[in-house]
């Protein structure tokens, strides 16, 4: 994948993620490049990715969103004036369970959630049907460029 002139950190905070750190480090620059090119947005200077377990993401989901349950991905944008993008937090157990339920490769679901999280950091959300459709269209476009099937089509079948 292409290398970008920005820093990003991948922090492994749950042992299950250990084997995926190198993979995430390798694919993230290309994913970000595809999204920023598609959106015609400038390169960011810094991004953090935290790889956690369900217990930690549930704690964060409760603390920051008042939802006392595990989730697949959380995104926390930087609100400062610098081009620090923010942090994407992924939960191994939830992603693994969802990938198994959808009968898709774990790495495909992982990439989908990285794309999803990054789009949140770019200001996209899915609070309304219209917003969700816009975000899903962008996700599908980026995933297609990465040779990953439309995850929403899989869910609808």
N, C-alpha and C positions, 0 to 999 in steps of 0.2 A: 504494500500500500504506500501511497505518497507520504513523504515526511513534510511536516509543517513547521514553520518557525515559531513555535510556541511551546510552552512547558505544560506538561500534564503529569499528574501523579496518580498512580494506582496503589491504593492502600488495601492490603488484605487483612481484614479484621475477623475472618472466620476461616478455619483451616480447610474447609471443603473447597474453597476458592483457589487454593495454592497452585494447582495445576493450570489454572486459567489466567493467571496474572500475565504471563508472557504473551498469550494469545490476545488478551485485551489490549496490552501495550502495543502489539503489532497492528491490530485492526483499527484502533481508535483514530489515528491521524487520517486515514482514508475516509472513514465515516464522516468525520468533522469536515474534511475538505469537500466531500460530496454535498453535504447539507449547506455549508456556507456558500458554495458555488451556486447551488439551486436557488437559494434565497437571495443571492447577490448581496451578501453581508461581508463585512471585513473580518479578517483573521482576529482571533482572540489571543490574549497573551497567556492565559493560564486556566486550567481546568483540573478539577480533582474528581477522582472516581473512587468510591469506597465500596468494598466488597464485604458484605456483612451476612449475618444469619437472621432468621425470622425474629428471634428475640430482640435483637438490636433495632431492626427496622420497625417492629411493632412499637417499641419504646419511642422512637423518633416520630412515628405516625401519630401516636397518642399526644406527644408533647407539642408538635407543630401543626397538626391537622385535626386534633381532637377525635381521631378514629382509632379505637383500641383494637387494632387487628394488624396482622402482617400484610404487607403489600409487596409487589414485585419491584417497583422502582419509586424512589423519591428524588426530586430535583430541588435544589436550593440555589436560586440565582444570587449572584453578588449584587448588592445594592449600592456599591461604592462607585466613585467616578472613574476608576481604572478599568481597563478592558479585561478584568478577571471575570471569567464567565460564571463560575460557581461550582457546585458539587452535584454529582450524580451518585446516588446510593442504590445498590442492587442487592437483593436478598437471594441467596443460593437456593434455599429450600422452596421458596415460593416459585422461583423460575423453573426449578427442576420439576416440581409438581405440575405446573401449567404446561410445560413442554410435553410431559408424559400424557397428560389429558388430551392435548391437541395432536398427539402422535407426530410431533416434529422434532428434529434434532435440537438438543440443548443449545448448541452454539448459534443456531438460527434464532431461537427465542432470545438468547442473550443479546445478539446484535440488534434485534427488534427493540428490546428495552433500552439499549444504549441510544438508538436513534430517537425513541420516544422521549427519553430523559433529556437528550440534547435539544430536542424541539421545545420542550418545556422551558429550558434555559434561554431559548430564543424568543420566548413570550407566547408560545402557542399553548392552548389548553383544550379541554373537551367538556367544558361546563354546559354548553348548549349543543343541540344536534348539529347546527351549522358549523360551530367551532370543531366539533368532533370529526365531521366529514372533511373539513379542511386539513386537520392534523393527520387523519388516516390517509388521505390522498398523498400527502407529502411522505409519510412513512412508507407507503407502498411503492412510491416512485424511487426512493433511496434504496429500499430493500431489493427492488427489481434490478437496479444497477449492480447490486452485489450478488445477483443470482439466487435470491431468497424469495420463495413463494409468498404471495399475498396472505398474511396471517388472518385477515378479516374474512377472506373467502373460505379459509379452512374452518373458522368458527361457525360460519353460516351453513355449512354443508351438513 
